[in-house]
Amino acid sequence: MDVSFLGGPGPQRGVGVVAPFDFALDRELWRWVPDEVSLHLTRTPYVPVEVSLDLARMISEHETLGDAVRTLTAVAPEVVAYACTSGSFVGGVVGERAMCEAMSRAGSVPAITTSGALLEALVELDVRRVALVTPYTVSVTRVLESYVAQAGVTVTGCAYMSLTRHIWKVTYREVVDMARRAAVRGRLGAADALFLSCTNLPTYDVIPQLEAELRIPVISANQVTMWAALRRLGTPAVGPYQALIDESARSKPALPDPRPGSVVQNAQNVQDARPAQGLTDRSDEKQQEGWT
């Protein structure tokens, strides 16, 4: 068969991705990427530590990131992304900027992190108040809340899962349930957007569903990472009916539906059965689900 008329594959533009050793959602990242862009992934070295602040610090050391970025130089990516939320917010806003600088020096290309991309997305969507969903323990979740606050954004509510391993096994149903809880109007008012944290948390297919239900933009760790990386290339991410990527999907927040039996009312009942919204004690560290 003569295939010469096909002309071969078209030219590719590359995005280098540095991911934690336990990252399991490569396929999800690709779903935001257009055909003309390739992802080149590498992982940080394995360390026998559960998901925690200690792990976040270990996998985000500048030497570790620099070594990872240098492994990508042979394929000449145009931008490098550190695809880890906790690893990029653990040092605060100043620490995140220092990571980007370290990666840029190592690879001589622009560099972004998931947490930096989060703040960029909040600016893009004009978000001043955000609700958070995390799979983390309460201690890790608190540091995310602090990171967002450093950027001048108010956290209106947060639901967390207290997981220390196998986060990629969380189901879509669990993600949706946590999102509903976090987004309920609390004592700090309604959120302008909802953020689903952790690049190991599956989110792609639930984003449009949650945006339609909650009537606010819903952004996730993998989504903002790919959106920001592709933005550096001047190329839009692929995400139909996702407000961050598709401007036609953006809408004004609606007031909660107070009718008995509504999704919002049911979620409100869950919140009303819990203590007043606020930071929890560290004794909550071992519970399976939490609310802060």
SULDAJO-V569065 format. One record per pair of residues at least 12 apart in sequence whose C-alpha atoms are under 6 Angstrom apart, sorted by sequence separation. I is the first residue (numbers start at 1). GAP is how many residues later the second one is. If there is no record, write none. Layout:
# SULDAJO-V569065
I | GAP
I | GAP
This chain:
# SULDAJO-V569065
100 | 12
280 | 12
279 | 13
278 | 14
159 | 19
21 | 22
199 | 22
14 | 23
16 | 23
17 | 23
18 | 23
20 | 23
21 | 23
159 | 23
193 | 23
195 | 23
197 | 23
198 | 23
199 | 23
12 | 24
13 | 24
14 | 24
15 | 24
16 | 24
17 | 24
18 | 24
19 | 24
20 | 24
21 | 24
129 | 24
131 | 24
158 | 24
193 | 24
194 | 24
195 | 24
196 | 24
197 | 24
12 | 25
14 | 25
16 | 25
18 | 25
21 | 25
128 | 25
129 | 25
130 | 25
131 | 25
133 | 25
135 | 25
136 | 25
137 | 25
157 | 25
193 | 25
195 | 25
89 | 26
129 | 26
130 | 26
131 | 26
132 | 26
133 | 26
134 | 26
135 | 26
136 | 26
217 | 26
60 | 27
88 | 27
131 | 27
133 | 27
135 | 27
136 | 27
135 | 28
85 | 29
56 | 30
79 | 30
81 | 30
84 | 30
85 | 30
56 | 31
79 | 31
80 | 31
81 | 31
82 | 31
83 | 31
79 | 32
81 | 32
156 | 32
168 | 32
167 | 33
168 | 33
208 | 33
208 | 34
156 | 35
66 | 37
70 | 37
216 | 37
69 | 38
215 | 38
215 | 39
66 | 40
131 | 51
131 | 52
92 | 55
131 | 60
16 | 61
130 | 61
15 | 62
129 | 62
130 | 62
132 | 62
14 | 63
17 | 63
129 | 63
130 | 63
131 | 63
132 | 63
133 | 63
134 | 63
14 | 64
15 | 64
16 | 64
17 | 64
18 | 64
19 | 64
130 | 64
133 | 64
15 | 65
17 | 65
18 | 65
127 | 65
181 | 86
53 | 87
118 | 106
117 | 107
117 | 108
114 | 111
117 | 111
51 | 113
85 | 113
50 | 114
84 | 115
162 | 126
161 | 127
162 | 127
161 | 128
160 | 129
160 | 130
159 | 131
159 | 132
158 | 133
158 | 134
138 | 147
137 | 148
23 | 177
33 | 204
32 | 205
33 | 205
32 | 206
32 | 207
